Amino acid sequence: MPAAPSPSPMPRTPRERARAQTVADIVRLGRQHLAVHGAAALSLRAVARDLGVVSSAVYRYVQNRDELLTLLLIDAYGELGDEVDAAVGRVAEADFAGRFRALGRAVRSWAVREPARYALLFGSPVPGYRAPAERTTGPGTRVINALMAIFDGAWRAGALRAETLPAAVSGPLAQDLAVIREELGLAVPDDLLARGALVWTSLFGTVSFEVFGQYGEGTFAARDELFEHYLRVLAGVAGLD
């Protein structure tokens, strides 16, 4: 399982605390600019202006726009991961379907509340920006790791429906799945691991359609009920219902 980044040590000196607060203020203003202008138009100079300092002062804390985007990515992934973990953690460990529904609802709730930050994570890539994998992979895989942990736990507990027992998977796909299984420390077999990927992409596809207005105006006014229907269907695909 990709390790989550270690928490940053608490700043101990007044200078360290002042620096940490300035970086936090830059990220906070970056969130606001992201919501108003979008990721592609994000400007560190504009953030500096709202912070009340010259741009050269901000560059001592955040080197450039790409660094600000990276901080915003880590911040958003972290908040989404925290909300998913909290929601799943409120459901009994043996209630695998309930934990899956809690995860899905938490993803949707955060995305609808934070559409600009969701778009930064799961929308179109920002032109000219490439996220540094060594800093963003850990935060960015928290939700899929939590999802696969639910499937794996259900498999280990014998809680999946009999008709979801694995079918044969061979060739290059089986090799891909073996790598994933080893990286995440899973016991779940190939077929269910592939279904887990289907559930993952379907969940985020559903949320993206809602956040990005892809249903069209006036279509599916009962969005809450529609999403709950999707969750029941996806739980069935995974054999969790």
ZALONU-899855 format. One record per residue (C-alpha): residue in one letter; x, y, z. Coordinates in steps of 0.02 Angstrom, whole numbers, padded with zeros to 5 digits, always signed. Each point is the difference from the previous one (the first is absolute). Layout:
BEGIN
AXYZ/...
# end
This chain:
BEGIN
M+00000+00000+00000/P+00073+00170-00044/A+00047+00080+00163/A-00087+00160+00049/P+00123+00143+00021/S+00065+00021+00176/P-00079+00147+00091/S+00107+00155-00003/P+00083+00031+00168/M-00081+00133+00105/P+00091+00166-00019/R+00093+00034+00161/T+00082+00170-00016/P-00091+00165-00027/R+00079+00012-00172/E-00059-00175-00047/R-00175+00038+00063/A-00005+00163-00097/R+00056-00089-00158/A-00129-00139+00022/Q-00138+00130+00026/T+00053+00096-00156/V-00003-00159-00105/A-00172-00042+00072/D-00062+00174-00046/I+00067-00020-00177/V-00090-00167-00017/R-00160+00076+00069/L+00006+00143-00125/G+00048-00123-00136/R-00161-00095+00036/Q-00099+00160-00019/H+00085+00046-00165/L-00025-00178-00061/A-00187+00013+00032/V-00014+00167-00090/H+00124-00014-00143/G+00033-00186-00023/A+00164-00095+00006/A+00066+00055-00171/A-00014+00185+00048/L+00076-00019+00173/S+00126+00139+00032/L+00124+00007+00141/R+00016+00188-00026/A-00187+00020+00027/V+00011-00104+00158/A+00142+00110+00061/R-00104+00155-00032/D-00143-00068+00105/L+00124-00050+00134/G+00058+00180+00004/V+00180-00031-00047/V+00107+00020-00155/S+00016-00153-00110/S+00186-00018+00039/A-00046-00028+00182/V-00119-00142-00043/Y+00134-00086-00104/R+00098-00028+00160/Y-00139-00118+00055/V-00070-00068-00163/Q+00118-00003-00147/N-00123+00015-00144/R-00175-00039-00062/D+00039-00185-00019/E+00052-00010+00182/L-00162+00085+00050/L-00099-00125-00105/T+00092-00142+00085/L-00041+00070+00172/L-00182+00019-00051/L-00004-00179-00065/I+00073-00070+00161/D-00119+00108+00103/A-00154-00057-00098/Y+00049-00184-00004/G+00033+00008+00186/E-00168+00078+00042/L-00094-00122-00112/G+00095-00147+00075/D-00034+00060+00177/E-00187+00016-00033/V-00008-00172-00081/D+00096-00081+00142/A-00111+00084+00130/A-00160-00054-00089/V+00057-00180-00022/G+00064-00005+00178/R-00173+00039+00068/V-00069-00163-00072/A+00027-00169+00081/E+00149-00095-00072/A-00108-00150-00046/D-00127+00107-00095/F+00093+00000-00165/A-00147+00064-00104/G-00029+00139+00126/R+00184+00048-00005/F-00005+00006-00190/R-00154+00111+00001/A+00081+00113+00129/L+00154+00017-00110/G-00103+00042-00154/R-00106+00128+00091/A+00154+00083+00073/V+00080+00016-00171/R-00157+00075-00074/S-00031+00117+00147/W+00176+00070-00009/A-00003+00016-00189/V-00166+00093-00004/R+00059+00116+00138/E+00172+00028-00079/P-00027-00007-00190/A+00155+00101-00045/R+00113-00108+00108/Y-00082-00158-00065/A+00033+00064-00177/L+00182+00027+00044/L+00014-00181+00056/F-00110-00089-00127/G-00034+00123-00141/S+00103+00047-00152/P+00189+00012+00028/V+00068+00174+00026/P+00099+00050-00156/G+00186-00002+00032/Y-00013-00078+00173/R+00056-00174+00050/A-00034-00054+00178/P+00154-00069+00089/A-00041-00183+00032/E+00112-00011+00153/R-00107+00131+00087/T-00174-00033-00067/T-00016-00189-00024/G-00021-00037+00186/P-00136+00131+00031/G-00079-00036-00170/T-00024-00187+00030/R-00082+00009+00171/V-00178-00021-00065/I+00035-00145-00116/N+00101-00083+00138/A-00147+00020+00118/L-00118-00070-00131/M+00107-00152-00035/A+00021-00030+00186/I-00189-00017+00012/F-00005-00128-00141/D+00149-00093+00069/G-00074-00004+00174/A-00163-00069-00067/W+00094-00134-00095/R+00103-00051+00150/A-00158-00007+00107/G-00094-00106-00126/A-00131+00136-00015/L-00015+00009-00189/R-00145-00077-00093/A+00037-00171-00075/E-00036+00055-00179/T+00143+00125+00014/L+00130-00137+00020/P+00144+00034-00117/A+00004-00043-00184/A+00164-00035-00086/V+00107+00149-00047/S+00156-00031-00102/G+00133+00084-00104/P+00063+00179+00023/L-00152+00047+00106/A+00041-00135+00127/Q+00177+00067+00010/D-00065+00176+00032/L-00116-00063+00135/A+00140-00099+00082/V+00104+00158+00014/I-00147+00095+00077/R-00036-00143+00121/E+00179-00002+00060/E+00013+00189+00016/L-00160+00012+00102/G+00024-00160+00100/L-00166-00073-00058/A-00069-00177+00001/V-00148+00036-00115/P+00011-00103-00162/D+00020+00067-00176/D-00182+00011-00052/L-00051+00096+00155/L+00152+00112-00011/A-00049+00045-00178/R-00179+00030+00058/G+00069+00113+00135/A+00082+00106-00137/L-00167+00006-00091/V-00090+00057+00158/W+00136+00131+00032/T-00010+00076-00174/S-00190-00011-00002/L-00014+00089+00168/F+00110+00144-00053/G-00079+00006-00173/T-00170+00019+00082/V+00062+00138+00114/S+00087+00088-00145/F-00159+00000-00104/E-00089+00089+00141/V+00138+00122+00046/F+00038+00048-00180/G-00183+00016-00051/Q+00007-00140-00129/Y-00177-00060+00028/G-00068+00157-00079/E-00112+00132+00075/G-00163-00068+00068/T+00051-00182-00014/F-00006-00106+00157/A-00064+00127+00123/A-00001-00137+00134/R+00190-00009+00008/D+00008-00071+00177/E-00114-00145-00045/L+00095-00029-00162/F+00165-00010+00091/E-00069-00120+00130/H-00063-00109-00144/Y+00174+00001-00075/L+00076-00051+00166/R-00119-00148+00012/V+00043-00054-00177/L+00188+00017+00029/A-00012-00095+00164/G-00086-00138-00098/V+00138-00002-00130/A+00127-00021+00140/G-00104-00132+00088/L-00016+00103+00158/D-00190+00011+00008/
# end
